[in-house]
Amino acid sequence: MAFAGEVAWVTGSSTGIGRAVALDLAREGCRVVVHYNSSESEAREVVEEIEASGGDAMLVGGDVSDAGEVKRMAGEIEGRFGGVDILVNNAGSLIERRPFAEMTEDLWDLVMDVNLKSVYLVSQAVLPLMQRKGKGRIINVTSVAARNGGSSGSTAYASAKAGVSTFTRSLAKELVSENILVNAVSPGVIATPFHDRFTDPDAREKRAKTIPIGREGKPEEVAGVVTFLASPAADYLVGEIIEVNGGQLMG
């Protein structure tokens, strides 16, 4: 096991990439905080799966774009585990596809809150807990859309994820002197409920054929990279954004 009881908080870990990350970190010895906003039953299943395998998990629920909710959840985690060693800022959503000409201010703000503001709020909430321990890892989940602009109707989402990428590099510079290492993963097209909800099946099939590796990625393939970034094997990585996209975007 790569970890000896470190506490990992994975936001948005009821389904998809977040679920795979929570399970992988638990298998490697982490005590995992499983977070949900609306998918409580799925999150409870993740906790039960971890515990059935002999791991230790905690369930927290709340809106990561709400400062009060984030502060409450951080307090609950501190009360149960005493702190946080690893934060995985995974929570995010496209919300809906909408052409830029039809974009409303309310929808723009919502997309920014869910995907970018949440990363700021949760990172800031756990920072004192990591500073107290004298170490920590923050791993953000951005997207290939941050570099290629995303597909049709995702201007706000792509812009928010680009913000996550820049936030990662900036925060990494600021916190490295405190032994808190900040990095990110940038998934391409991954077979998750995200694409089940937001991507037309025919368009999805055609796009998968354009990926050099010839298929969509699996959540577990992203989770493995997150676990690597959280581990001692990544002790010399600072402000890195690892592309996990099967060759969809290189360089």
HUBELCOR-V886408 format. One record per residue. N is the residue number from 1. RES is the residue in one small letter. OMEGA is omega as a letter, one per 30 degrees, with the letter a starting at -180 (NA if undefined). Layout:
BEGIN
[[N & RES & OMEGA] [N & RES & OMEGA]]
END
This chain:
BEGIN
[[1 & m & a] [2 & a & a] [3 & f & a] [4 & a & l] [5 & g & l] [6 & e & a] [7 & v & a] [8 & a & l] [9 & w & l] [10 & v & a] [11 & t & a] [12 & g & a] [13 & s & l] [14 & s & a] [15 & t & l] [16 & g & a] [17 & i & a] [18 & g & l] [19 & r & a] [20 & a & l] [21 & v & a] [22 & a & a] [23 & l & a] [24 & d & l] [25 & l & l] [26 & a & l] [27 & r & a] [28 & e & l] [29 & g & l] [30 & c & l] [31 & r & a] [32 & v & l] [33 & v & a] [34 & v & a] [35 & h & l] [36 & y & l] [37 & n & a] [38 & s & a] [39 & s & a] [40 & e & a] [41 & s & l] [42 & e & l] [43 & a & l] [44 & r & l] [45 & e & l] [46 & v & l] [47 & v & a] [48 & e & l] [49 & e & l] [50 & i & a] [51 & e & l] [52 & a & l] [53 & s & l] [54 & g & l] [55 & g & a] [56 & d & a] [57 & a & l] [58 & m & l] [59 & l & l] [60 & v & l] [61 & g & l] [62 & g & a] [63 & d & a] [64 & v & l] [65 & s & l] [66 & d & a] [67 & a & l] [68 & g & l] [69 & e & l] [70 & v & l] [71 & k & l] [72 & r & a] [73 & m & l] [74 & a & l] [75 & g & l] [76 & e & l] [77 & i & l] [78 & e & l] [79 & g & a] [80 & r & a] [81 & f & l] [82 & g & l] [83 & g & l] [84 & v & l] [85 & d & a] [86 & i & l] [87 & l & l] [88 & v & l] [89 & n & a] [90 & n & a] [91 & a & l] [92 & g & a] [93 & s & l] [94 & l & a] [95 & i & l] [96 & e & l] [97 & r & l] [98 & r & l] [99 & p & a] [100 & f & a] [101 & a & a] [102 & e & a] [103 & m & l] [104 & t & l] [105 & e & a] [106 & d & a] [107 & l & l] [108 & w & a] [109 & d & a] [110 & l & l] [111 & v & l] [112 & m & a] [113 & d & a] [114 & v & a] [115 & n & a] [116 & l & l] [117 & k & a] [118 & s & a] [119 & v & l] [120 & y & a] [121 & l & a] [122 & v & l] [123 & s & a] [124 & q & a] [125 & a & a] [126 & v & a] [127 & l & l] [128 & p & l] [129 & l & l] [130 & m & l] [131 & q & l] [132 & r & l] [133 & k & a] [134 & g & l] [135 & k & l] [136 & g & l] [137 & r & l] [138 & i & a] [139 & i & a] [140 & n & l] [141 & v & l] [142 & t & a] [143 & s & l] [144 & v & l] [145 & a & l] [146 & a & a] [147 & r & a] [148 & n & l] [149 & g & l] [150 & g & l] [151 & s & a] [152 & s & l] [153 & g & a] [154 & s & a] [155 & t & a] [156 & a & a] [157 & y & l] [158 & a & l] [159 & s & l] [160 & a & l] [161 & k & l] [162 & a & l] [163 & g & l] [164 & v & l] [165 & s & l] [166 & t & l] [167 & f & l] [168 & t & a] [169 & r & a] [170 & s & a] [171 & l & l] [172 & a & l] [173 & k & a] [174 & e & a] [175 & l & a] [176 & v & a] [177 & s & l] [178 & e & a] [179 & n & l] [180 & i & a] [181 & l & a] [182 & v & l] [183 & n & a] [184 & a & l] [185 & v & a] [186 & s & a] [187 & p & l] [188 & g & l] [189 & v & a] [190 & i & a] [191 & a & a] [192 & t & l] [193 & p & l] [194 & f & a] [195 & h & l] [196 & d & a] [197 & r & a] [198 & f & a] [199 & t & l] [200 & d & a] [201 & p & a] [202 & d & l] [203 & a & a] [204 & r & l] [205 & e & l] [206 & k & a] [207 & r & l] [208 & a & a] [209 & k & a] [210 & t & l] [211 & i & a] [212 & p & a] [213 & i & l] [214 & g & a] [215 & r & l] [216 & e & l] [217 & g & l] [218 & k & l] [219 & p & a] [220 & e & l] [221 & e & l] [222 & v & a] [223 & a & l] [224 & g & l] [225 & v & l] [226 & v & l] [227 & t & l] [228 & f & a] [229 & l & l] [230 & a & a] [231 & s & l] [232 & p & l] [233 & a & a] [234 & a & a] [235 & d & a] [236 & y & l] [237 & l & a] [238 & v & l] [239 & g & a] [240 & e & l] [241 & i & a] [242 & i & l] [243 & e & l] [244 & v & a] [245 & n & l] [246 & g & a] [247 & g & a] [248 & q & l] [249 & l & a] [250 & m & l] [251 & g & NA]]
END
